[in-house]
């Protein structure tokens, strides 16, 4: 290494990259965080476009008692304590008895998943009830709307392993703003896309249109969507086992949309309540909505899985139109006129991400741990939500993975191991 070369180069300034950099700096190591985009946070990004904070990506801190970001949270609310769920049946909202029947069916559905033999691993769709009046709605909700992919695409073992519980905290400032706050003071270089990484040693060399940088080691935190698409070239090529893990952990898509609302009508919905429509076999999947967070003139929601990808290919205007139509199907034309300016966060169309968060294909739960394994004697490591076998798909998983990658580079003397 040359005198001014950093100990570690971190590729990506999302949650994993920020956590890794914080750990390295705390240990007294030099690092450079190279971010392809013009901001930090990755798929955690809070926007003020609607006049109040709106998280375009990550929204909740799940399983807050074990979530490492809970220690940094400011004003917030436990969404589980104020959430009310509404289900539209086509011509009206479900009554209390119908909602209770839905909840019982959900319990049966989830029990079937948890109690299914884990081996051989197979798609979640192969072990769940089908044909009941609520089953298609539940499958759509647990698959496309929560896991960003249909249950037919998701490993049963992985689904069970990464299924999280509450508390589910909503930060008033936004998850993206929280993450950006934690990046303050770090040696981050924006608009520094890395296109090539040499790891044939000693150390590593990274290249981009901005130039070349040498370091003792590298932590790569870009998404598996970008890696699978060849957005970062490696010399030598990555081992077949690592490539198999990357392709076994594809990104699903959960497109988030938000609308600033006009007028004082609250449509009978209390703040933080949610609504979605019944899904029937052969009908177009529905979206989901959350109302008036923190009393704001704002509603937001999600469309996931195959429907999200289809709309993404058609463009932002198609997603916005579909969301407005979904809202009108529940609240009619009068209700739909409350929807003002929109923000559509299409992670699938963004070449810096190519999706929202990972799911494991059947047979690929262990690919998460495999992707996290160090290469080149430890000087090349991957980190991110894809690499965490418990908090996959979340900012917590990305954060913990980034910290683990940084710790793995430090030996007991506090020096960067295997870096020369």
N, C-alpha and C positions, 0 to 999 in steps of 0.2 A: 504494500500500500504506500501511496505517496503521502507526504506530510499532511496535506489538506483534505485527503479523502475521508469521508465519514465512515464511522464504524459500520453503520447499517443504512441501506436505502430502503425506504418503505414506499411501495407503489400503491397509491390510492389513499385519499384522505376521507374515507368514510369512517364508520364507527370502529372497524377493526384497525385501520391505519392510525387513527387518532389514539386509540388505546395502546397500540404498540409503541407509538412515539412517546406517549406520556411515560410508559414504563421504562423505556430506554433512557429518556432524559432524567428520570428520577434516579436511575442507576449511574448517572454521570457519563453516559455514552453519547457520542455524537451521532446524529442521524439527519437524513434529508428525506422529507416526505414529498413525493412527486405526484401531483394530482392533475389528471387530464382536463378536468373541467375548470370552471371559473369560480367555484365555491367549494366549501368543505361540506361534509355530512353524508355524501353519497345518496342512498335511498331514504335518508332522513333529512327532510328539507321543509322548513316552515316558510310560507309565503305570506305577504301582507296584501296581496292583490285584491282580496275581497273586503279590505278595510279593517279586518281583524285577523289574528293569526289563523292560518289554515295549513295543516300538515299535508303536504302533497304525497308523502309516503308514509313511513312509520308513524303510528298514531298513538299506540298505547305502550306502557311498560307492563308487560305481562308477568304474572307470578312475582309480584313486586317484592315479596319478602326475601326472595333469592336473586332478584335482579340487581346487578351491580350498579346500574344507573339510578336506582332509587336513592342512593346516598347523596346524589347531586341535585335532586329534584327540588323545585321551588313550590309555588302555589299550585295545587292540583286537586283533583277529585277522584275518589274511587268509583269508577263508572258502574261497578256492580251494585253499589248501594242506591243508585238513582235510576238505573236502567229499567225501562218498561218496554215490553215487546208487543208489537201489534202485527197481526197477520191478516192480509186482505184476501178474501175468498172469491173475488171476481166481481161481486156486486155489493159487498159490505165487508166490514172488518169482523173477524171471529169474535164470538162472545166468550165469556169466562169459561163456560163448560167446554167449548171447542178448543180453547187454548190449553186447558188442562189435558184434553185428549191428545193434543199435539205433544205436550211435554211428556206424557206417558210413552208415546211412540218414540220420542227422542231417547228416553231412558232405555227402551228396549233396543233401539238401534245402536246406541253407544255400548251397551252391555255386550251385544253380539260381537262388536269389534274387540273389546278388551278380553273377552273370554275365548275368542277364536284361537286355536293352536297356532303358535308363531311359526312353526315349520310344517311344510315348506312355505317360504315366503311367497306371497302372491298379492294381487291387487286387493285393496280394501273392498272394492265392489263385489268381490267373490264371497264375502262372509256376512254381508248385511241383509236385512229384510228387504223384500221388494214386493210391490203390488198392493201394499196397504194405502189407505187414503192420504197418509202424510209422508210416505217413504220417499217419493221423488223430491219433495220439498226439503226434507232432511238431508238427503244425499247431495242435493245442490248446495245447501247451506254449508255442510261440513266439508265438501269438496271444493267446488269452484269459488265460493264466497269466503271461505276461511283459509283454505290451503292453496288457493290460486290455480288449482288444477282439479279435474274430475277424479273421483275416487277410483276409477278404472285405471288411472295412471300412477297411483301412489302405492308404495310398498306398505303392506300391513305392519311389518316390524317397525318401520320408520314412523308411521303414523302414531303408533302407540308410544314409541320412545320419546317423541317430541311434542306430544299433546300436553299443553300447558293449562294451568288453572289460574285463578285469581290470587290476590287482588289484581285488577287491571286498572292502572292509574292513567288518567288523562292530565298531562301537564298543561297548565293554563297558557304558558308561553309557547307550547308546542314541542314535540319531541325533537324536531329538527333544530329549533332554537337552542334547546338544551345541549344537543350534541355540538353545535357550533360554538357554544360558550366554552365547552370543555376543550376545544381546539385552540383557544386563544394562547398566544405566546409560543406555539410550537413552530419548528422550522419547516413550514409548508410552502411549497412552490406551486402556485396555481398555473393552469394552462401549460403544464409540462407533461404531455402525453408520452408514455414510454411505449415504444413500438418493438424493441428488441432487447432481450436480456441474455447476456453470455454468462454461463455459470461453470465453464470448464476450468476456472481457477488459474492462479490463486485469486481469491476474492470473487467479485462479480463486476460486470460492466453493463450499464444500462444506456440505451440510446433512444433519441427522439429527434424531431426536427429542431429542437432547442440545443442539441449538442450531445455530449457524452459525459457520463459520470461513473467513476469507479468507487467501489465500497468494499468493505470486508465481507458483507453478507447482505441478503435481500429478503424482505418479507413482501410477498405479493398478495394484495387484498382485492384485486379486481374480481368481478363476478364470474361465475362459471359460464354464464351466457357469453361473455366477452372471450373467455378462454376457449370455449368450444368453437366459437366462430373464427378463431385464429387472430384475434385482435392484438395479441401479444406474442411475438415470435421468440422462441427459445433456441439457444445454441449451447450444448447439443440439445436435440429434441428431448422432450420429457419422456420418462419411461412409460411403457405401455400400460402399466398398472395405474399410474397417475392419470393418464389420458382416459382410461376406462372409468376411473372415479369421477373425473370432470363430466364425462358424458352421461354417467349414471345419476348425476345430480342437476338436472335441468332447471331452469327458472320457469316457474309458472307466471301468470300475469293476473294482477289485481289492479285494475285501473280505478283510480280515485277521482271523484269529481266533487266540486263544491259550488254552491250557488249563494250569492248574496240575495236575501229576500227583501221584498218591498211590502209596505202596508203592515198593519198590526195583527192580521189574522194569524192565529197559531194552529188552526186546523184541528183543534182538540188534542194536540200533541204537547206533552210536557217537555221541558228541556231535558236533553240526554236520552229521550225515548227513541226507539227504533221501529221501523216498519218495513215489511217486505210482502211480496205477493205469493200466493200459493202456486206451486209448480206442479203441473200435471203432465203425464207422459205425452210426448208428441207436441207439447207446446213450447214456445220460446221461454228460455230461462229468465228469471226475474233478477232485479237488482236489489240493493238494500240501502236504507236511508237512516240517518241519525239527525235529530232535530235540535236546533237552538242551543248548541253547546255554550255553556257559561252565559246563557241568556242572550247570545249574540243573534243578530239578524242573518243567520247562516244555517243552511242545511248541507250535509255532505253525505256521500255514499260511495258504493263500490259496485263494479261489475267484474266478474272473474272468469277464469278458465277459458274455454273455447270461444264463448261469446265475446270476451274481452279481446282475444287475439283477432277475431273476425272484425270487430269494430276498429281495432288499432290499424289493421290493414286499410280500412276505408278512410281513416283520418280523424282528427279531433272533432270536426263538425258532426261526423256520424255518431260518435260517442255521446256528444252533448245532446243531439236530437233523440237518441235512444233513451237517455236519462230523463229528458223532459217528457217523453211519451210514457215511460214507466211511472213517473210521478202522476201524470194525468190519469193513468189507469186506476189509480187509487183515489185521487182527490178531484177528478174532473177538470174541466177547462178553467173554472174559477180558481181552483187551487193551483193549477199549473201557472197561472198568470202571476202568482207570487214570486216565481223564480226569476230573478234578475240576472246580472252578469255571472258568468261561469268561469271556473278554472278546471281544466282537465289535465290530469297528471298521467300521461301515457308513458310508462316506463318501458313498455315493449318496443316502442319506436325509437327510443333513445340509444344511440350506438355505444354510449358509455356504460350501459347496463344490460339492455336486451331482455328485460323481464323484471319481475318484482322480487321474488325470493324462491328458494329452492324447495323442491320435493325430491324424494328418492324414488327412482323407478323400482318396481318389484325386484328384489334380490340385491339392492344397492344401499341398504341402511349402513353397512360397514364402510361404504365409500367415503362417508364423512370423516371417519377416523383415518382412513387411508390417505385422503387428500391432505390431512394435517401432518402427515409424517414428513420429517425433514429429508432433504436431498443433499447431495454433495457434501457429505460429512457434517451436515447441519447448517451450511451457509445459504441454502435456499429453502424457504419455508412459505407455505400458503396459509392464509388466515381469512376469516370472514364467516358469515352465518352458515355457509355451506359446510364448514369444517367442524361445526359443533354438534355433537351427538345428542344433546338434550335441548338446547335453546335455538335449534336451527330455525331459520326464517325470521329471526327477530334481531333487534339492536343488541339485546343482551348476549345472544350467541356470537354476534360479530365482535362485540367488546371483549368478551371472555376469550375468544379465539385469538384476537390481537394481542392481548396480554400474555397468553400462553406462548405464542410464537416469540415474543420478545424475551420472555424468561428463558425459553429454550436456547436462546443465543448466548446467554450469560453462563459462564461456569462459576464454580464456587468462589473464585477469586474476584468475581465481578468484571472479568474481561470478556470480550466477545470471543466465544469459542469457535475454533475451526475457521477463523476468518482470514487466514493467510496461508 
